[in-house]
Amino acid sequence: RARLKSTAITALRRYTPTPYSGRVCIFLPNKAWMRSGAAPRQWLRVMPQAEFYFGPEDCNDSRMLEEPDAPAIAELYRQATQRAGRLM
């Protein structure tokens, strides 16, 4: 698990995003992440149409895809895909 995390962090540091005008959904653990060191708003520079979806206030970022937060994140995903269907 630690090796996977280290590999992911290395890949993220090397990644240089390019502009994309299509629809992108960004799922964050909670609204507090908008003010975090992760700086998710920076993605708007290259993806101006990005949509942000937020999990529960007490959502744990390292376990947001596990119980008890997984159902809330799954519901956000359903909402995002339903919205995509309406946009087409």
FINU-75437 format. One line per field, with one value per atom (N, C-alpha, C): x, y, z; residue in three letters; atom name. Coordinates in pm, 1 decimal, always signed. Layout:
px <- X/...
py <- Y/...
pz <- Z/...
res <- Ala/...
atom <- CA/...
END
This chain:
px <- +82.9/+0.0/+87.2/+192.4/+282.4/+353.0/+389.1/+455.9/+361.6/+237.0/+137.9/+119.1/+110.4/+94.6/+214.9/+333.3/+455.1/+459.4/+420.6/+417.9/+317.7/+200.7/+97.0/+143.7/+206.5/+255.3/+362.2/+452.2/+555.7/+493.1/+394.7/+327.3/+257.0/+191.5/+122.4/+219.5/+332.7/+432.1/+486.9/+493.6/+546.4/+440.7/+317.5/+207.6/+193.9/+182.9/+157.5/+25.1/-78.5/-209.0/-212.3/-291.9/-313.3/-459.2/-487.7/-625.2/-724.2/-841.1/-948.4/-1079.2/-1158.6/-1282.5/-1405.8/-1388.7/-1502.7/-1545.0/-1643.0/-1696.7/-1606.5/-1576.1/-1495.2/-1560.6/-1573.2/-1629.2/-1516.6/-1502.4/-1400.3/-1471.3/-1443.2/-1506.0/-1408.3/-1449.4/-1366.2/-1430.5/-1349.0/-1403.9/-1508.3/-1481.5/-1574.2/-1539.6/-1622.2/-1601.4/-1472.3/-1427.2/-1303.1/-1183.9/-1193.0/-1084.4/-1063.6/-1162.3/-1145.0/-1039.5/-1019.2/-921.1/-795.7/-784.4/-672.9/-547.9/-440.9/-316.4/-326.8/-430.6/-451.0/-487.3/-538.4/-571.4/-650.6/-766.4/-842.7/-888.2/-901.5/-943.4/-842.1/-719.4/-617.4/-654.4/-732.7/-774.4/-858.4/-923.6/-1007.6/-925.8/-797.2/-710.5/-705.8/-708.9/-699.9/-831.3/-923.2/-1054.8/-1162.4/-1190.0/-1282.1/-1425.1/-1461.4/-1596.7/-1605.0/-1498.9/-1496.8/-1609.0/-1669.0/-1774.2/-1719.6/-1743.5/-1698.0/-1814.3/-1789.2/-1886.3/-1820.7/-1897.4/-1841.5/-1909.2/-1826.8/-1877.3/-1920.6/-1960.6/-2004.7/-1893.7/-1933.6/-1836.8/-1730.7/-1769.4/-1674.9/-1611.1/-1620.4/-1565.4/-1413.2/-1361.5/-1218.4/-1159.3/-1067.9/-1014.5/-947.7/-879.7/-808.9/-901.5/-1025.5/-1120.3/-1253.9/-1255.5/-1383.0/-1454.8/-1383.5/-1446.6/-1474.7/-1466.4/-1496.6/-1610.4/-1667.1/-1770.3/-1708.6/-1779.0/-1920.3/-1946.6/-1841.7/-1859.5/-1891.2/-1862.4/-1881.3/-2022.8/-2128.3/-2262.6/-2286.9/-2235.5/-2253.7/-2177.6/-2058.1/-1978.9/-2044.8/-2098.0/-2169.1/-2290.1/-2360.6/-2476.5/-2432.2/-2321.5/-2268.7/-2236.5/-2179.2/-2146.8/-2274.7/-2377.9/-2506.7/-2560.8/-2553.6/-2601.4/-2522.8/-2392.1/-2307.5/-2341.4/-2362.7/-2394.1/-2534.4/-2627.8/-2762.1/-2756.7/-2677.6/-2661.5/-2601.2/-2507.4/-2445.3/-2550.2/-2641.5/-2747.9/-2839.0/-2865.1/-2950.7/-2879.8/-2747.2/-2670.7/-2656.0/-2676.7/-2656.3/-2776.8
py <- -120.1/+0.0/+126.3/+125.4/+241.0/+260.6/+149.8/+159.0/+217.1/+174.3/+226.9/+376.7/+416.7/+558.6/+638.4/+587.8/+655.9/+667.9/+561.7/+563.1/+665.0/+669.7/+765.4/+909.1/+935.4/+1070.6/+1110.7/+1020.2/+1048.8/+1079.8/+1000.7/+1023.2/+1158.3/+1193.3/+1322.1/+1439.0/+1427.0/+1535.2/+1554.1/+1447.4/+1454.2/+1497.4/+1488.4/+1514.4/+1663.3/+1696.4/+1833.4/+1833.3/+1891.5/+1889.3/+1977.1/+1934.9/+2013.6/+2057.0/+2168.0/+2218.6/+2116.8/+2114.8/+2025.3/+2100.3/+2107.6/+2185.5/+2100.3/+1970.3/+1881.8/+1880.8/+1798.4/+1786.5/+1698.0/+1745.5/+1671.5/+1686.4/+1576.5/+1579.2/+1550.2/+1637.3/+1621.1/+1591.5/+1474.5/+1432.2/+1456.5/+1541.3/+1574.9/+1520.2/+1489.5/+1433.7/+1524.5/+1654.6/+1750.5/+1891.2/+1988.0/+2125.6/+2186.9/+2143.2/+2196.6/+2172.6/+2072.8/+2043.4/+2154.3/+2238.4/+2351.3/+2448.0/+2447.3/+2536.6/+2461.0/+2337.6/+2254.0/+2276.0/+2215.7/+2220.9/+2151.8/+2071.6/+2004.1/+2104.3/+2219.8/+2329.7/+2284.2/+2222.9/+2171.2/+2277.6/+2401.5/+2508.1/+2528.9/+2488.5/+2504.0/+2427.3/+2321.1/+2244.5/+2329.1/+2431.7/+2516.1/+2589.7/+2603.8/+2668.2/+2588.1/+2457.5/+2371.7/+2301.7/+2301.2/+2240.2/+2336.7/+2441.8/+2544.9/+2496.1/+2382.5/+2328.9/+2227.6/+2212.9/+2113.5/+2138.7/+2029.8/+2035.3/+1970.1/+2033.6/+1978.8/+1914.6/+1797.3/+1725.9/+1699.8/+1722.8/+1714.3/+1606.1/+1527.6/+1427.8/+1494.0/+1412.6/+1465.3/+1543.6/+1637.6/+1722.1/+1640.9/+1529.2/+1450.3/+1337.7/+1346.0/+1241.9/+1237.0/+1117.7/+1095.3/+1076.0/+1163.2/+1159.5/+1027.8/+966.3/+842.3/+721.3/+739.2/+627.1/+663.8/+762.5/+809.8/+706.3/+603.6/+497.8/+373.8/+389.8/+281.3/+326.2/+232.0/+265.9/+356.1/+450.8/+480.9/+581.4/+631.0/+738.1/+690.0/+565.5/+514.7/+536.1/+511.5/+534.3/+680.2/+773.7/+915.5/+950.8/+897.8/+923.8/+857.2/+737.1/+668.3/+749.1/+809.0/+892.0/+1015.2/+1074.3/+1187.9/+1145.3/+1026.4/+974.9/+954.6/+899.2/+882.3/+1016.9/+1116.6/+1250.1/+1305.2/+1285.9/+1335.7/+1266.0/+1134.8/+1063.6/+1096.9/+1119.0/+1160.3/+1297.8/+1385.0/+1519.0/+1508.1/+1418.3/+1398.8/+1354.9/+1268.9/+1223.8/+1337.1/+1429.1/+1544.4/+1643.6/+1648.1/+1742.7/+1696.0/+1568.6/+1514.6/+1533.7
pz <- +0.0/+0.0/+0.0/+80.3/+86.1/-47.7/-111.9/-242.0/-347.4/-345.2/-438.8/-417.1/-290.9/-258.8/-309.3/-285.7/-329.8/-482.4/-551.1/-697.8/-749.2/-687.3/-728.1/-707.2/-595.4/-566.5/-667.7/-699.5/-799.2/-934.9/-974.5/-1103.3/-1105.6/-995.9/-989.7/-1000.3/-938.6/-944.0/-1085.1/-1160.9/-1297.7/-1398.8/-1361.9/-1455.2/-1485.0/-1611.2/-1654.5/-1729.6/-1671.0/-1737.5/-1861.7/-1958.0/-2079.2/-2082.3/-2146.8/-2149.8/-2206.6/-2146.6/-2188.5/-2171.1/-2276.2/-2269.6/-2243.7/-2231.3/-2206.5/-2060.8/-2032.7/-1897.3/-1812.3/-1693.1/-1597.0/-1460.8/-1389.0/-1253.5/-1154.5/-1057.6/-955.0/-823.6/-768.2/-643.5/-528.9/-435.7/-320.4/-194.0/-93.0/+30.2/+95.4/+96.0/+157.6/+108.4/+143.8/+96.5/+149.4/+265.6/+322.7/+229.5/+145.6/+52.4/-49.6/-71.3/-163.6/-110.6/+20.6/+83.5/+127.7/+85.0/+130.6/+45.9/+87.5/+11.8/-123.2/-142.0/-270.7/-380.1/-341.0/-432.9/-555.4/-535.9/-650.3/-749.6/-704.9/-797.9/-910.5/-889.2/-993.4/-1119.9/-1105.4/-1223.4/-1317.6/-1265.1/-1350.3/-1456.3/-1434.3/-1534.0/-1663.9/-1651.4/-1770.2/-1803.0/-1708.5/-1729.4/-1680.0/-1756.0/-1708.4/-1685.1/-1742.4/-1724.6/-1610.4/-1533.6/-1426.2/-1325.9/-1281.6/-1179.6/-1053.4/-940.1/-812.7/-739.2/-684.9/-602.7/-467.9/-360.5/-225.7/-142.8/-75.0/+18.0/+147.9/+246.2/+375.6/+446.6/+530.4/+602.9/+675.8/+734.5/+813.5/+732.5/+601.3/+514.2/+526.8/+545.0/+558.5/+419.1/+380.2/+243.8/+207.6/+299.2/+266.8/+261.1/+306.4/+306.5/+244.2/+158.1/+104.5/+18.6/-27.4/-105.6/-22.2/+109.5/+202.6/+293.4/+368.5/+466.6/+572.5/+624.4/+603.7/+491.3/+424.4/+325.8/+184.4/+154.0/+17.6/-36.7/+40.5/-15.0/-55.3/+20.9/-12.5/-140.2/-154.7/-275.2/-395.8/-376.6/-485.2/-530.7/-436.5/-472.0/-551.1/-513.8/-590.2/-733.3/-746.7/-879.5/-961.4/-898.6/-967.7/-1014.3/-927.3/-964.4/-1083.5/-1081.4/-1190.4/-1322.0/-1317.7/-1441.3/-1490.1/-1399.0/-1440.4/-1505.7/-1449.3/-1507.5/-1647.4/-1664.0/-1795.6/-1897.2/-1855.6/-1944.6/-1986.9/-1896.3/-1927.8/-2019.1/-2011.6/-2093.2/-2237.9/-2260.6/-2396.8/-2484.0
res <- Arg/Arg/Arg/Ala/Ala/Ala/Arg/Arg/Arg/Leu/Leu/Leu/Lys/Lys/Lys/Ser/Ser/Ser/Thr/Thr/Thr/Ala/Ala/Ala/Ile/Ile/Ile/Thr/Thr/Thr/Ala/Ala/Ala/Leu/Leu/Leu/Arg/Arg/Arg/Arg/Arg/Arg/Tyr/Tyr/Tyr/Thr/Thr/Thr/Pro/Pro/Pro/Thr/Thr/Thr/Pro/Pro/Pro/Tyr/Tyr/Tyr/Ser/Ser/Ser/Gly/Gly/Gly/Arg/Arg/Arg/Val/Val/Val/Cys/Cys/Cys/Ile/Ile/Ile/Phe/Phe/Phe/Leu/Leu/Leu/Pro/Pro/Pro/Asn/Asn/Asn/Lys/Lys/Lys/Ala/Ala/Ala/Trp/Trp/Trp/Met/Met/Met/Arg/Arg/Arg/Ser/Ser/Ser/Gly/Gly/Gly/Ala/Ala/Ala/Ala/Ala/Ala/Pro/Pro/Pro/Arg/Arg/Arg/Gln/Gln/Gln/Trp/Trp/Trp/Leu/Leu/Leu/Arg/Arg/Arg/Val/Val/Val/Met/Met/Met/Pro/Pro/Pro/Gln/Gln/Gln/Ala/Ala/Ala/Glu/Glu/Glu/Phe/Phe/Phe/Tyr/Tyr/Tyr/Phe/Phe/Phe/Gly/Gly/Gly/Pro/Pro/Pro/Glu/Glu/Glu/Asp/Asp/Asp/Cys/Cys/Cys/Asn/Asn/Asn/Asp/Asp/Asp/Ser/Ser/Ser/Arg/Arg/Arg/Met/Met/Met/Leu/Leu/Leu/Glu/Glu/Glu/Glu/Glu/Glu/Pro/Pro/Pro/Asp/Asp/Asp/Ala/Ala/Ala/Pro/Pro/Pro/Ala/Ala/Ala/Ile/Ile/Ile/Ala/Ala/Ala/Glu/Glu/Glu/Leu/Leu/Leu/Tyr/Tyr/Tyr/Arg/Arg/Arg/Gln/Gln/Gln/Ala/Ala/Ala/Thr/Thr/Thr/Gln/Gln/Gln/Arg/Arg/Arg/Ala/Ala/Ala/Gly/Gly/Gly/Arg/Arg/Arg/Leu/Leu/Leu/Met/Met/Met
atom <- N/CA/C/N/CA/C/N/CA/C/N/CA/C/N/CA/C/N/CA/C/N/CA/C/N/CA/C/N/CA/C/N/CA/C/N/CA/C/N/CA/C/N/CA/C/N/CA/C/N/CA/C/N/CA/C/N/CA/C/N/CA/C/N/CA/C/N/CA/C/N/CA/C/N/CA/C/N/CA/C/N/CA/C/N/CA/C/N/CA/C/N/CA/C/N/CA/C/N/CA/C/N/CA/C/N/CA/C/N/CA/C/N/CA/C/N/CA/C/N/CA/C/N/CA/C/N/CA/C/N/CA/C/N/CA/C/N/CA/C/N/CA/C/N/CA/C/N/CA/C/N/CA/C/N/CA/C/N/CA/C/N/CA/C/N/CA/C/N/CA/C/N/CA/C/N/CA/C/N/CA/C/N/CA/C/N/CA/C/N/CA/C/N/CA/C/N/CA/C/N/CA/C/N/CA/C/N/CA/C/N/CA/C/N/CA/C/N/CA/C/N/CA/C/N/CA/C/N/CA/C/N/CA/C/N/CA/C/N/CA/C/N/CA/C/N/CA/C/N/CA/C/N/CA/C/N/CA/C/N/CA/C/N/CA/C/N/CA/C/N/CA/C/N/CA/C/N/CA/C/N/CA/C/N/CA/C/N/CA/C/N/CA/C/N/CA/C/N/CA/C/N/CA/C/N/CA/C
END
